[in-house]
Each structure stands twice: as C-alpha cells, then as structure tokens.
Amino acid sequence: MNRIIFALDVYDYNEALSLSRELSNDVFAIKVNWPLVMNNGISIVKEISRYSNVICDFKIADIDNTNRLITEKARENNAWGIITHSFTGRRSLKAVVSAAGDMKVFSLVSMSQESFIDNYTDDLVKMSMEENVYGLVAPGNRIDILRHIRSMSGDLKIIAPGIGAQGGGITDAIMAGADYVIIGRSIYSDPEPLKKVKSLNEILGDD
Ligand code: O7E
C-alpha cells in the first residue's frame, strides 16, 4: 500500500516519462498538472496511465458546460481521477461528477495557502458530499483546517498537498486525517527521486 501521490510538475516529456516509470511502483498515483499538459498535450495523460493511476489536476473552475468538456478529455485519456474546484458552485460541480463516469472526482475545499476559499470551506465540504464526490483536496500543511475537514467529511478520501516544500510534515498530515499526501518538489528535485520516495514510504510504514 502506498499513500503518496506524486505531483509531476515538470515540463519535459522525457523527464516526465522517466520519472513515471521509475516511481510508479512506489506511489499510489501520479498527479498531472497544467505545466506538463501545456507542453505536451493531453495525450501525455494516456501515456503515463500505462504506468500508474493518473489524477488530472486541471483545477476546473468554470461553467457547467466547459467543466464537462474538460472532464471528458481527462476521461478519454484514461485518467483515474480528476481534481476540480468547488467554489464555482453546485451546477459546475454536478457537471464534473456526471461527466466523470468511473473517474474519481476530488473537490478542493481549502488550499495549502490562505485564500478566500477559507471563508466557505464548510459549505464546500457539505456540497461536495451531497454531490457524491469521491474525495476532497485539503491542506496538509494547515493541520487544524485539515483535521476540521476530516471531522466533517465522513469516509470521503482526503488528498493533501503542502508537504515538504510548503512546510507540511508527512506524518502530521496523515495523523490529521489525510488518506493520501500529494508531494512534488521534495521528490522530483531530489537527486535520487526513487530513494526519496522509498524513504517517505518507510516513514509512513508503507511498502
Ligand atoms: O509543493 P509541491 O511541489 O509538493 O507540489 C504540490 C502540488 O499540489 C502542486 O502540484 C500544486 O499545484 C498542488 N496543490 C497545492 O500545492 N496546494 C493546493 O492547495 C492545491 C493543490 C492542488 O493539487 O490543487 C488542486 C486544485
């Protein structure tokens, strides 16, 4: 069992593929964000899905129809999961959930940096639960907020960024209720990414 979601925030095609191949057995999923897709196109999602679960972090935050169009592209390219904002409201969130099919939908309810979303977190958690998302994105470096979100969100999966480069501790985040931790720079900027992942898994007691 692995609880690390690797944030593959690089531009380069060869680097992305080689990191995906190298780390896929030791992470739960690989999160793909705009930098990689902007440089390589959406088909990079399908390529990486040959090695790992892929979560498309497209930070979807638009009207229902545009959300649907973006979600369908992720699905077409074999994504395992998709991350959407929820502050855009119920109609937008519904569009993602309905277009996602079997893909897991994660709704962001609080960021790893202070933001205006903090004023609405409770409402966003409630709405996300009512709309049957699979999980939430909550900050792994703001432990009180993470703990609060965990207490509200039943058995929804929580994935938590903010570990390492943004100051959060991996064990703290898991203890506060994260099911998975999202980690980017601390892994891909390390001279030995695989060794780094293995050492993080060891800290968590995961193999
Ligand atoms: O700081 P790093 O390098 O470990 O990377 C963290 C990753 O999580 C990076 O891809 C960033 O875009 C993402 N993230 C946050 O850091 N904070 C958030 O609040 C939310 C996300 C995220 O995944 O956004 C989903 C909308």
Residues whose N, C-alpha, C, O or C-beta is under 5 A from the ligand:
A	BS01	O7E	A7 D9 N33 D57 K59 I83 L108 S110 M111 S112 Q113 V137 P161 G162 I163 A165 Q166 I182 I183 G184 R185 S186
